[in-house]
Amino acid sequence: MELWQLFTAEEEYRASLKDRYGRAPYWASKNRTVFTPVISEYLLQNGLRPHYPGNKKFAVCLTHDIDMLYNNISRKQLAKNGAKSLVTLNLQNLSKNLQAGLRKRINPHFHIAETLKIEKKYEAKSSSYFLSLSKEEEDFNYDLSEISEIFDAIAKSNGEVGLHGGHLASNNISKIRQEKEKLEAAIGRSVDGYRSHYLKFNTPSTWEHLETLNFKYDTTYGFADCAGFRNGMCHPFQPYSLEKKAFLNIVELPLVIMDNTLWKYMNLNEAGQFELCKQLIDTVARNNGVLTLLWHNTQMQGHPGLLYDAILKYANEKEAWMTTGNEIVDFWKENKFHEVTKNIFEELKNNRLPV
Ligand SMILES: [Zn+2]
């Protein structure tokens, strides 16, 4: 494989093996250097000199996909539980079930407040991506018009609200537009950042749709089944479309670590999960890069919550700039790092250098 092929993800244009969600899996990729950001290393060798505010050497982009805020108990299930309590005459349970049905309460453990508390300890800020779905759609869990307290908490912490595109969005520009407009109406402000639910992504059309809809950045691009650097990048970049033969006017903040990738897909034990995160942080720090971390708001309890805290503590000790996607992209552009990067790629395109 050549560096240019890895960077442009050429293999994904003609991939015949995808997983059940239409995603390009790591196991089908020819990228066998997933823990080494080989393209970023090349950029550094050829003139990219990134720096960050406050003389920080690298950045950690903290992100949360808000899939669920309420307990996922359907009305049917509630009715069933109620009926069961009646049969067994468990009055306490019956009243609990009825109450839950009548008064919909955000699960306090899923409330973003927990997350923001951890981040405040390390003077960090984060981006949260919200699903913008209607009741009948797959994985609908909350109505944007009912969660103003969550938006207020995020605004108070100077966090960012972005769009978490639903199951049907990555392939469909009008669906993304509709979801974006609905979220913007709910928060009264424009939305800059995007991440797909389930990390559903089509190379390069999802980027092209987001570019057309004036998103500033996407941060979906990582393997669901393996942490690391999907196209060898640990810096923000403008994707190159091999179809349009042009760089796209959108920035990708490549996703490096998703919480459940560590335990669900990679099967790492608790010590291994932290070890891999530390190694990836060390690698990104060494390359003056940006490590994008995805931690679901539903994973702030027990071991996952402790691990999130431990990762932030470690990154903080290494003096990472920990902030939102939006801030990182703005800083990257203000310092013209995207221009420098593009120029180096123009050269690389013509040099058939092997990985
Ligand atoms: Zn999701």
Residues whose N, C-alpha, C, O or C-beta is under 5 A from the ligand:
A	BS01	ZN	D65 D67 H197 Y198
